[in-house]
Amino acid sequence: MSKQHYTQLGGILPETATLTNVLANQGFVSPHNGRPLSEAMVLGIAGGLGCGYILWEFDKYESAILVMGFHNKWNYPTEFMQQFCDRVGVQTEFRETGGAKMAASHLDEALEDGRFPIAWVDQQTLPYFYMRAMYSGCFSHFVTVFDHDGNNYLLDDRSPKPLAVDGASLSEARARIGSYKNRLLLLHPNDSGFDLPAAVMTGLEDCVDYLSQSSQTFALPVYKKWARLMTDTTNKKGWPVVFKDKVGLYSTLRSLYEGIELFGTAGGGLRPVYADFLDEAQDVVNLTGLQEAAEQYRQAAVLWRAFADAVLPDSVQPFSETKKLLNQKYNLFRNEGNDNAAELSQISQKLEELEVVLNGRFPLNDHDTHALFADMQTHLEHIYAAEQKALDTLAGAVR
């Protein structure tokens, strides 16, 4: 097989980027316009937006990482991907095994059959992420494997450039996390097409129902709860309590910025992408209120971006440096993949050095830290109000 047979690469969110590109390369098109589905449409049909965050504390390394979920069922990605496939009539085939030899066989057989398998992997183990060893096994990820060239496999992972990874590294990344060890997903589109308006409506209804739940962990109320925790000195999960000594606070703020602006969101916590879906959906289902909801989600995205910028104030030199380096790293990867590996590695090394130093010696005193928390609380309150307004408009259009 040659990479010339796989022509569409790149994307935003790993789950939707893999689905979008594999189906496009397999000739799957929308009955509405005869073109491959956009990633925004895939996101919307799969269920659209979600909410949530989990704070992972690494006491041994004086570090803490804030993991945020911005799409439907963000904590159950297999279900998220499966429900999209069900809604557009794509048959899924999962291949799993506990052994590395059989896992490699599954992968090679799929490629030989002209398939483009989606692989579950560990982020840290893939060499082009340049992540610290301490994060091994912590963060799941999804890539498409589309070619095998000698000892290397070619991956599609949100960059327009193919990413070459040696077989041993890919095997290790696939096996690292036990809950989905060596899992592959193969997509089998049917030849009879699908009902696009029905798929769009199901996705819209799912998004409204999901965000409207009362859960303070996985639905819209999570942002209201999070805002309270920013200044709560009595709750053990309150930020003044968790970060009493400010240990690990730097990496938390950095991961917050990175999670909103850079990794898998296209900025603004996926809200602009979902707004694009609503614009596309309007042409399919013609519901009054979708365009208004789209504009409100774009306004919410502006607030998310302001929040991300505020958590690492430019007035603090190491914070400004952090944002500069992160943006350099992501822009380089988005444009060149791993072609400029030396520069990516150098930027990552500088970020690691900042993390090691600032996690143990936070650059703000107690007064300024509490002021930062209060400012973050205000941003979150504004975000919650904007998200609620957009959801109300969306619900009014759908129901």
N, C-alpha and C positions, 0 to 999 in steps of 0.2 A: 504493500500500500504506500501511497505517496501523499504528502501533505497537500498536494494540489487538489486532492479530492475533498478537502476541508477548507472552505473559503471564508467563513464568517467567524471571527474571533473577537474577544473583548467582552465588555459588559460592565455591570455595576454590582449587583448583589449576587454572590456565588450561586445561590439556589436558582434564581431566575435566569442568570446568565447562562448557566449550563443547559437548562431546559430550552431557552431561546435558541442558542446556537446549534445544539444537536438537532432539534427539529428543523431548523432552517437548512442545515446541511443534508438532512434526509428528505428534503423536498416537501415538507409539511407547510401548507399555506392556508390562509384565512379564506373562507368562502365569501367573505364580504368584499375583498378586493384582489384576491388571487396572489397576495404577497405573504411572505413569512410574517408571523406574529412579532410585534415589537416586544421588547422587554417590559415596557410599561403595561402592555396588554396582558402579558403572562402574569405579571405581578397582580393585576386587578382580578383576573379570572381565578387565580389561586386563592384569593381572599383579601388581597390588599394589605392594609396597614395593621400594625399591632403596637403594643406598648409594653414596657417592662425594663427592669434592670436588676442585675445581680452583682453584688460586691464580693469579689474573690480576694481574700487576704492571704498573703504568703509571709507569715511571721518570720520564718527562717531567713528570708531574704529582705526583710524590712520593705515589703512591697505590697501593693493592693491594686487590683485591676477592676475597673467598672465595665461590665458587659451589658450592653443595652440591646433590646430587641425592638426593631421598628417595623416588622412585617408580621402578618397573621401567622399564628402558631410558630413564632420564632424559636421557641424552645422545643418544638417537635418538627424539625425540618422534613423528616420523611413523610409525615402526614401532610405537610404543606405542599410538597412536591406531588404526592399521590393525588391529592384532591384536584390539583390543576389537571393532571393527566385524565382523571375520571371525567372531568367536565368538558374536555375536548375530544374524548374518545380515543386516547392514546393508551395502548396496553403497556403495562410495566412488567419488566422481568428483573427480579433481584437475584444476584448470585453472591453467595456468602460461603466462606469456608474458614476453618481455623488454621489451616496450614499454608505456609508461604509458597510451597511448590504448586499446590492446586490453585492458589490465588493468582500466581503468575500465568498458569495455564488458562484460567478463566479470562484474564485480560488479553492474552495473545490470541485466543480463539475468537474473541469478540472482534478484535482488530482484523483478523484474517477473514472474518465473515462480512467485513465492510461496515461494522457497527462502530459507534463512537461512545464507549462506555463512560458514564459519570462515576467517579470514584470518590469514596469517603476517605478523607486523609486527616492527618494531624498537621496543623499549620507549622509548628516549630520545626518539625522534622524535614520539611521541604527546604532545600538550601537557599532558595531565592527570597525567603522571608527574612533571613538574617535576624532571627529572634534569639534571645538568651536561652541557654540550656534549661534554666529553671522553669520555663513555660512548656517544656515537653509534655505532651499528653493532656494539655489543658483546653485547647481550643480546636474544635472540629472545623472542617473546611470541605469544599467540594470543587473538584476540577474535572474537566473532560480530557480523556486521553484519546488522541486522534491519530497517532502514528507511532511506529516503532522503528528506530533507525540505529541499527547495530546494538550497542549496549544502552543507548538512550531512548527514552520515551518522550514524545512531544506532547505538551499539555497546553490546553486553552484555559487561562485563568485571569480573566478581566483585563488583559493587555492585548493590544492588536498584534503583538509579536508572539510567535510560538516560544514556549519555555521548555528547554531540554533538561531532563532530569535523568540521571543514571538509574539503571534498574534496581540497584541495591537501595538507594535512597528512597525511591518510590515504594518499593516493597516495605521498607521500614515505616514510612509515613502511613501506608495503608493498614499496617498491623498494630500501630502504636496504641490506639484507643480501643479497649476491649468491647465496648458496647456496640460498635459497628465494624469490628475487625474484618478487613478485606472485602468490604461490601462494594458491589458494583450495581449500577442501575442501567439497564438497556431499555430504550424506548422503541415501541413498535406501533407507528401510526396506522390507522385503518385507511382503506381506500375510498370510503363512502362519505368523507367529510364530517362536519359536525354542525350543530345548531349554535352559531355564534351569539345571537341575542340571548338565548337561554343560558349559555355559559357566562356571559357578561352579567346578566341579572343575578345568577346564583352567586357570583363573586361579589357583587355589590351588596346583596343581602347578608352574605357571610361577614363582610367587613363591618357592616352596621351592627349585626348581632354580637360580633366578637368584641368590638370596642365598647359596646353598651353594657357589658357585664359589670357586676358590682365588685369584681376582684380587684384588690389593691396591689396585686402582683403582676397580672397579665392583661389588664384592661385600662381604660382611661383614668380611673381613680388613682392609679399608681403615681401619676404626676402630682396630684394633690397631696398624697401621702409623702412623697419624696420632698416636696416643698416644706412640709412641716418638720421633717427630720433634719433639715439643714440647720435649724437653730434649736432643736430640742435637746435640752441638757439633762433630761430625766430618762428618756428612752435609751435602752442599751444600743439601739441601732441609730440613734441620733448622731449626726456627724461631729458635734462637739465632744461626744463621748467616744465614738470610734477612733477619732483622730485627736484625742486629748493631748498626746505627745507629738502629734503631726508626723509620726513615722508612717511611711508609705503614702502619704497624702499626695506627694508630687506625682507618683505613677498613676494614682486614681484620677487626678485632674487631666493628666496627659491622655489617658485612655478615654476619658469623657470627650475631650476634643477630637481625638482620633475617631471615636465611634460615631460621633454626630456628623463630622465633616468629611472623613477620608475613606474609611473602610466600608465598602458595600452600600453607600448611601447616595453618592453624587452630591453631597452637601445637603444640610437641612433635614437629616433623618429620614430620607426617602420620600418626604412629602412632595417635592417637585415631580418626582417620577410618578407618584400616584395621581397627581394633578394632570399629568400628561395622559394617563389612562382614562381619567374622567372626560377629558376632551375627546379622546377616541371613542369612548363609550357613548357619548352624546350622539355621534353619527350612526351608532348601531341601534340604540334603544330609544333615543329621543325622549328623555325624561326631563321635565321642567325642574330646574334646580341643580343639575349636574355641573353646569358651567359656573354657577355661583359657588358651589362647593369646591370646585377646582381652584378658583381664585382664593378662597379662604384657606385652602391647604397651602397655597403658595405664600400667603401671608404668614401662616404658622411656620413655614420653613424659614422665613426671614427671622422670626423670633428664635428658632432653634440655632441658627447660625450666629446670631448675636450672643446667645447663651454660651455656645462653644467658644467664641472669641473671648468672652468675659472671664471664663474660668482660668485662663492663663493670661493675665493682664500684661499688655505690652510694656507697662511702666516698670515691670520686674524683668531685668535683662535676661536671666536664664529662662524665663517663661517665653519671652519673645524669641529667643534663640531656639527653643524647643519647637515652636510653631513653624519657624522658618525651616528647620531641618526636616520636620515631618512632611511639610508640603513639598520640599525638594525631593524627598524619597518617593513619595507617592506619584508626583508628576513624572519623575524619571521612570518609574515602573510602568505607569500608564502609557507613556510614549515609546519606551524602548524595551520593555520587558526586562530581561536580565542581560541584555547585550552589553550594558555598562556595569558589569558586576563589581568592578573595583570601586567605582564611585558609590554604588549602593552599599557596599560593605563598609566603606569609610564613613558614610553618613550614619549608618546603623551603629557603628562603634562610638561615634560622638554622642548619639542618643543614649547608648548604654552607659557611657561615662557620666552623663548628666543624671541619669536615673539612679545610679549607685550613690553619687554624692548627695543629691537633693532629697532622696528618700530618708536619709539619715540626718540631713541638716536642711530642713525646709527654710526657704529664704524669706518668709514672713514671720513677724512676731505674733504673739497671741492676739493682740488687738486687731491687727490687720487681717489675720486669718479669720477671726469672727466676723469682721466686716465683709470679707469675701464670701463667707457662708450666707450672710444676710442678703448680699447682692444676688447670689445664686438663687436664693429662695424667691426673691422678687421676679427674676427671670422665669422660674418654674411656674409661678402663679400666673404670669401672663401667658405662658405656653399652654397651661391647662385651660384657661379661659378661651384661648383661640382654638384649641383642639375641640373643646366642647361645642363651640359655635359651628365649626366646620362639620362635626358629626351630626349636630341637629339639622343642619341644612341637607346633608347627605341622606339622613334618615327620612326627612320630609320628602325628598325626591323619590326615594326607593319604595317607601311604604304607602 
